[in-house]
Amino acid sequence: MTVGELIDFYLSVRHTGDLVGFDSLYEEDLALLKAKIQEFYGERETWLAMPEDAKLPEEIAEHASDLVAKFRSWSGAKQSD
């Protein structure tokens, strides 16, 4: 997973009025991902300043990929309602 993919995911989850509720449902998982990113990179601006095609460290990429899969499943179920 790349930095750009993680940013796209984050923006999809946080987009007001779009699929409201995922961030509440997976609040603990999102907080853990945020903590892992902060632990590895320090300041938020550090990882946001990285090239979008930069690969994420494995432990962050694994957790983020799991959340992306959950988000896709959740958004698909939400859209079919």
Secondary structure by P-SEA (a helix, b strand, c coil): ccaaaaaaaaaaaacccccccccccaaaaaaaaaaaaaaacccaaaaaaccccccccaaaaaaaaaaaaaaaaaaaaaaac
